[in-house]
């Protein structure tokens, strides 16, 4: 049986012994950085986009360019050293935003993420050692160390890509939700009590329904951050809070009022017809 690289990565996620490392670190981070302004800043809530991948481009671009300049020999030494320094400095906020994303994960993704993070720390150490050697005239050692760091960071970048593309970390969890454009019955009008959130499946999409002072609101019930069930969250002043990571959305228009979510929660239009509440996707 052929074993693909992705299969090996999946096996890492099944190593439960990694929980002994991952759980204490994630818990400590969550205690230090609670939902609020700092977490929103690191999440990219203000940007409307995950901040971590934006910063990784700076690190990867700097160190990849330094590798190419090293190939030029003496003429590329100074700019290569400068770019390695840029990568080291930019790696610190990049690591912090990555930890911020990772702390909210669980299961296989958390285990894989801790290997990704530890590998990045070791890679950063190799590049820092490389710069130290370069500054002291040990050019050959410095270049070899940076090449080793680049090789290791290539592997950790692969793990990071696996977390995004296979586990959906940092991805809008409602992006591929069915776009129900026609009116569909969701619940009998008499079943939706005032002030009581209810979730119903509508053509493959889970919809949160909520009645307040005679008005009926509807949002996609799967939180776009990491899929938390919004119908189980607290609702106050027509604002729902995700029970998993405390993202808050306005029921009227899905606007993010507090992260770590970064994008609006999909809104559904509602109407009452023939004793039933009907919905359709508004955006």
C-alpha positions in Angstrom: 0.0 0.0 0.0 1.4 3.4 -1.1 1.9 5.8 1.8 1.5 9.5 0.7 3.0 12.4 2.7 -0.5 13.5 3.6 -1.1 10.1 5.2 2.0 10.5 7.4 0.8 13.9 8.5 -2.6 12.4 9.4 -0.8 9.9 11.5 0.8 12.7 13.5 -2.6 14.0 14.3 -3.5 10.6 15.8 -0.6 10.5 18.3 -2.4 11.2 21.5 0.9 11.4 23.5 1.2 14.9 21.9 -1.7 16.0 24.0 0.6 16.1 27.0 2.5 18.9 25.3 -0.3 20.6 23.5 -3.0 20.8 26.2 -0.9 22.7 28.8 0.4 25.1 26.3 -3.0 25.8 24.8 -4.6 26.2 28.2 -1.9 28.6 29.4 -2.3 30.7 26.3 -6.0 30.8 26.6 -5.7 32.0 30.2 -3.2 34.7 29.2 -5.0 35.9 26.1 -8.8 35.8 26.7 -11.4 36.9 24.2 -11.2 40.6 23.7 -9.2 43.3 22.0 -5.8 41.6 22.1 -7.2 38.3 20.8 -9.1 40.2 18.1 -6.0 42.0 17.1 -4.0 38.8 16.7 -6.9 37.0 15.0 -7.2 39.7 12.3 -10.8 40.5 13.2 -10.0 44.2 12.4 -8.6 43.1 9.0 -11.5 40.8 8.0 -8.9 38.2 7.2 -6.7 35.8 9.3 -3.5 37.7 10.2 -1.2 34.7 10.6 -0.9 33.8 6.9 -0.2 37.5 6.0 2.8 37.5 8.3 4.1 34.1 7.2 4.7 35.5 3.7 7.2 38.0 5.2 9.1 35.3 7.0 9.1 32.8 4.1 9.9 35.5 1.5 12.8 36.9 3.5 14.5 33.6 4.1 13.9 32.2 0.6 15.4 35.4 -0.9 18.3 35.1 1.5 18.9 31.5 0.2 19.0 32.7 -3.4 21.4 35.5 -2.5 23.7 33.1 -0.8 24.0 31.3 -4.1 25.5 34.5 -5.6 28.5 34.3 -3.4 30.3 37.4 -2.0 28.1 39.9 -3.9 25.0 38.6 -2.1 26.4 38.3 1.5 25.2 41.6 3.0 21.7 41.6 1.6 21.3 37.9 2.5 22.3 38.6 6.1 19.9 41.5 6.2 17.0 39.4 5.0 17.8 36.7 7.5 17.6 39.3 10.2 14.2 40.6 8.8 12.9 37.0 8.9 14.0 36.5 12.5 12.3 39.7 13.6 9.1 39.1 11.7 9.0 35.4 12.9 8.1 36.6 16.4 4.7 38.3 15.7 4.0 35.5 13.1 4.5 32.9 15.8 2.2 34.8 18.2 -0.6 35.0 15.7 -0.2 31.3 14.9 -0.4 30.4 18.5 -3.5 32.5 18.8 -5.2 30.4 16.0 -3.9 27.1 17.3 -5.1 27.7 20.9 -8.7 27.4 19.7 -8.2 24.1 18.0 -8.7 20.6 19.4 -8.1 16.9 18.6 -6.0 16.0 15.6 -5.6 19.7 14.5 -4.2 20.6 17.9 -1.7 17.7 17.9 -0.5 18.5 14.4 -0.3 22.2 15.3 2.0 21.7 18.2 4.4 19.8 15.9 4.1 22.6 13.4 4.9 25.1 16.1 7.8 23.3 17.7 9.3 22.8 14.3 9.1 26.5 13.6 10.8 27.3 16.9 13.7 25.0 16.0 13.8 26.6 12.6 14.0 30.0 14.1 16.8 28.8 16.3 18.8 27.6 13.3 18.4 30.9 11.5 19.3 32.9 14.6 22.4 30.7 15.0 23.2 31.2 11.3 23.1 35.0 11.7 25.3 34.8 14.7 27.9 32.8 12.7 27.6 35.1 9.7 28.3 38.2 11.9 31.4 36.6 13.3 32.9 35.7 9.9 32.0 32.0 10.0 30.3 32.3 6.6 30.2 28.7 5.6 28.7 27.5 8.9 26.2 30.3 8.7 25.0 29.3 5.2 24.8 25.7 6.2 22.7 26.5 9.2 20.3 28.7 7.3 19.9 25.9 4.7 19.1 23.4 7.5 16.6 25.9 8.8 15.1 26.4 5.4 14.7 22.6 5.0 13.0 22.3 8.4 10.7 25.3 7.7 9.7 23.8 4.4 8.4 20.8 6.3 6.6 22.9 8.9 5.1 25.0 6.1 3.7 21.8 4.7 2.1 21.0 8.0 0.7 24.5 8.2 -0.9 24.1 4.8 -2.4 20.8 5.9 -4.0 22.5 8.9 -5.6 25.1 6.6 -6.6 23.1 3.6 -7.5 19.8 5.3 -8.7 20.9 8.7 -10.1 24.3 7.8 -8.2 26.3 10.5 -8.5 30.0 9.7 -11.1 29.3 7.0 -14.7 30.6 6.9 -16.6 27.6 8.1 -19.7 28.7 6.2 -18.0 29.3 2.9 -19.3 26.1 1.3 -22.7 26.1 3.0 -25.6 25.6 0.5 -26.9 28.9 -0.9 -30.6 28.5 -0.5 -32.1 31.2 -2.7 -35.7 30.0 -2.7 -38.1 30.3 0.2 -38.1 27.1 2.3 -40.1 26.2 5.3 -38.0 26.0 8.5 -40.4 25.7 11.4 -44.0 26.2 12.3 -44.7 29.8 13.4 -46.2 28.7 16.7 -43.1 26.6 17.6 -40.7 29.5 17.7 -41.1 31.1 21.1 -40.0 34.6 21.9 -36.5 34.7 23.3 -35.8 31.0 22.6 -33.2 30.2 19.9 -33.9 27.2 17.7 -31.8 25.5 15.0 -33.3 23.8 11.9 -31.9 22.1 8.9 -32.9 23.8 5.6 -31.7 22.1 2.4 -28.5 21.0 4.0 -27.8 24.2 5.9 -28.3 24.6 9.6 -30.2 27.8 10.4 -30.5 29.6 13.8 -34.0 31.2 14.3 -34.8 33.7 17.0 -37.9 35.7 17.7 -37.6 39.0 19.6 -40.4 41.5 20.2 -42.3 40.2 17.2 -39.4 40.2 14.8 -37.9 36.9 13.5 -34.1 36.8 12.9 -32.1 34.0 11.2 -28.4 33.4 10.8 -26.4 30.4 9.7 -26.0 28.4 12.9 -22.5 27.2 12.3 -20.1 29.8 13.5 -17.8 30.9 10.7 -14.7 30.8 13.0 -14.5 27.1 13.9 -18.0 25.8 13.5 -19.4 26.4 17.0 -23.2 25.8 17.4 -24.6 29.3 17.7 -28.1 28.1 18.8 -26.4 27.0 22.0 -24.9 30.4 22.6 -26.1 33.3 24.8 -28.3 35.9 23.1 -28.6 39.4 24.6 -29.8 42.6 22.9 -30.2 40.7 19.7 -26.5 39.7 19.7 -25.5 36.0 19.8 -22.3 34.8 21.3 -20.6 31.6 20.1 -20.4 29.1 23.0 -17.0 27.8 21.8 -14.8 30.9 21.5 -17.0 33.8 22.3 -17.3 35.4 18.9 -20.3 37.8 18.9 -22.6 38.5 15.9 -25.4 40.9 15.5 -28.6 39.0 14.6 -29.8 41.8 12.3 -27.0 41.7 9.8 -24.4 39.1 11.0 -21.8 41.8 11.7 -18.9 40.7 13.9 -18.9 42.6 17.1 -16.2 40.6 18.8 -13.7 38.0 17.5 -11.9 35.7 17.0 -14.3 35.5 14.0 -13.3 37.8 11.2 -16.2 37.8 8.7 -19.9 38.4 8.9 -22.1 35.5 9.8 -24.4 34.6 6.9 -27.9 36.2 7.3 -31.2 34.6 6.2 -34.3 36.4 5.3 -37.5 35.3 7.0 -41.2 35.5 6.4 -44.4 33.8 7.8 -46.6 32.1 5.2 -49.5 29.7 5.8 -48.5 29.2 9.5 -44.9 28.4 8.8 -41.7 30.4 9.0 -39.9 30.4 5.7 -36.2 31.4 5.1 -33.8 32.0 2.3 -30.2 32.9 2.3 -29.7 36.7 2.0 -26.0 36.8 1.4 
